[in-house]
Every structure is written in structure tokens, then in C-alpha cells.
Amino acid sequence: AQSVTQPDIHITVSEGASLELRCNYSYGATPYLFWYVQSPGQGLQLLLKYFSGDTLVQGIKGFEAEFKRSQSSFNLRKPSVHWSDAAEYFCAVGALGNTDKLIFGTGTRLQVFP
Amino acid sequence: AAGVIQSPRHLIKEKRETATLKCYPIPRHDTVYWYQQGPGQDPQFLISFYEKMQSDKGSIPDRFSAQQFSDYHSELNMSSLELGDSALYFCASSMTGRSYEQYFGPGTRLTVT
């Protein structure tokens, strides 16, 4: 079965520091991969997605992610974090089979200190 | 740009009551998905509809039902509510041929007391 693992439950960084959020997936073929961000009490906003092609994808708000098939990873990065980036980040994979549902990881809560 | 609209945004019900959640997809989107996110949990897929027909079903309790209407809006009906149904319910929509590009609404926070 497909699954997504986000090893870090909680990460704290200083404003201006670089950020990397880890995501590993289990999948039988080329996956569709996504990163979503959720501010407290808010909905899920799509940051970026990978379907095929260039393994380094650019997203909104200065985020990027790199697909590494050999490591089954799709880590999210940002060179300089802003206080407004504090939120919950979810990695997701498109499920196999005749379905379009997304399977989410358990999320990583990002805290940013001034 | 228009986004997915969900109503109500907040709902408080008592045990054994019923609730109806509504979702209005982005214009020209023909597929709707429902997800449930419990406190501190990741979103879990419940059910989806394409062109008014159920297209997939996840871990949706038998007490819940849903449908998509001719204008593509969808309603999630929940009966015999239990305390464990307290959660954030998200609706997402997508268009034909881009089904993995799901755009989420702000969610309906259901509290069962």
C-alpha cells in the first residue's frame, strides 16, 4: 500500500535560516507528489507538485522540492524562512489504482523564532 | 480567483443529531473530494464524486452519505453523530484531466458535544 512518512513531527528554526522538511514515500510506480501548507484553523494550500520531468520543482512562497527516486524522497526546502511560514506542512502522494485520492503524511509543524 | 466554498465554516451538534456540510467547487471543476481531519491528524479521504457519480470511497462510516448535484456542488450528510466525528471536514475540487490537482476549501469544523 502507498504511504507517506514525514519523520519530523516538529521543527523549530530561526527567521532567515534555511529549511528542509523531509518526506519519504512508498509507491510502486512514478508517484504524483505534493506539498500542502496549513495555517492554524485554515484549509490546505498547495505549495507545489511533482508529476514528471524536472526533479526540482518550484512552488509558491519561495519553496522548492526535489524528487529523488533512489531515496524515495520529496523534501521541501526554503533558503530563508519568514515568520509567516510558521504552519503545518503536509506531504501527500496520489494513490495508485482507479482513484484520485491523496494520501497524506502526518505533517510537520514548523515554528519560526524571530 | 474563485476558490472552493464550504458552508458552514463551524458547526456544533449534539450526539445523535444530524449534520449537512456543503461544498461548492471552483467553477468548471467537475470532481469533488471529501476529507476528514481529526485533531492533530492528517486528512483522511472519505469519498469523491465525478460528474454527479460516486467515483471512489474511502474510510467513510455508513452513517455518512454524500452526493453531487447537477450544479456540481456536493453535500455530506452525517447522521447519528458521535463524539469521534468532531473534526475538520475538507472539500476539494479538480477538473477533468487534472484530477491530482486538488484545490481545498477552508474546511468545516464540526464539534459534536
Interface residues (C-beta under 8 A of the other chain):
Chain A: Y32 F34 Y36 G41 Q42 G43 L44 Q45 L46 K49 F51 F90 G94 A95 N98 T99 D100 K101 L102 I103 F104 G105 T106 G107
Chain B: V4 T31 Y33 Y35 Q41 D42 P43 Q44 F45 S48 S55 D56 G58 F90 A92 S94 S99 Y100 E101 Q102 Y103 F104 G105 P106 G107 R109
